[in-house]
Amino acid sequence: MECLGPQCASMLLDWIKERSQSSTASQGPESPSSSSSGNRQGLLWTSLPYQDEAPTIRSADELAGAFEHLHYAVFRRYQNQLTRAERARLDNTIRNVLFKIERYVDRLEGNERKEVEHALHEVRDEVREARERAERLRLQAKRADLKLAQLGTLTPEGFEEFVAEVFEALGYEVEVVGGTGDQGADLRVKREGLLGVVQCKYQSRGVVGSPELQKFLGTIHHTRSHKGFFVTTRTFSLAAEKFVADHPIELIDGPRLVELVQDAIGPGSSREPEPVWF
């Protein structure tokens, strides 16, 4: 029977209540905190929401919420493009959550304390690795930014190195394969399991037309890549732009290169030193 509108919502709420009550009844008499845990399981909640304004963590459920909040804050801090104010706010959040967890650990004993300390140690490692990776990418982007100012004086080989640095700053694993036998690919790039090839075209005049992109499409298929990037210091013809509309090729010209370098550096490129938490 199809269920629509408020009647369906009412039936769903009744079912949730029934499941929650039956779960509590099957476990027998419990303390208020245990009963609360059973109800939350019935509602598919995994932990209490973290309260940033609360001065302390008072229970194991709040501790679980604090860890969830901390993992998300670390992910957002180091995996997103943020303004200076956003970075400062997240740095403060991470610092506060760590402080509260440490104070909570001081009240624990035995195996429970060891388990929480182990989880805290893993989070610290996560923060440290994310911070080091972000710093490597920031320095890579700075180097690319310096070369961008010298773009007109680069050799074709220097342009290829510059493009490799840009992709590395954007988080790609880069392998230089240019030279004889490169089959039209100057770089191989990889990120999150996806493979790509890059062709670098350094020229002072003219435009890149569709014939060159047709050859490059063959390179993409031959190398079994998911995508191709055709990078040039010049521009692309209208026919070239129409051709790539139906194929896995991204066109990157001079202005787009500038945008990519700026993306790699991130908003507020004059960054303060990273906070030392450990």
Secondary structure, 3 states (H helix, E strand, C coil): CCCCHHHHHHHHHHHHHHHHHHHHHHCCCCCHHHHHHHHHHHCCCCCCCCCCCCCCCCCHHHHHHHHHHHHHHHHHHHHCCCCHHHHHHHHHHHHHHHHHHHHHHCCCCHHHHHHHHHHHHHHHHHHHHHHHHHHHHHHHHHHHHHHHCCHHHCCHHHHHHHHHHHHHHCCCEEEECCCCCCCCCCEEEEECCEEEEEEEECCCCCEECHHHHHHHHHHHHHCCCCEEEEEECCEECHHHHHHHCCCCEEEECHHHHHHHHHHHHCCCCCCCCCCCCC
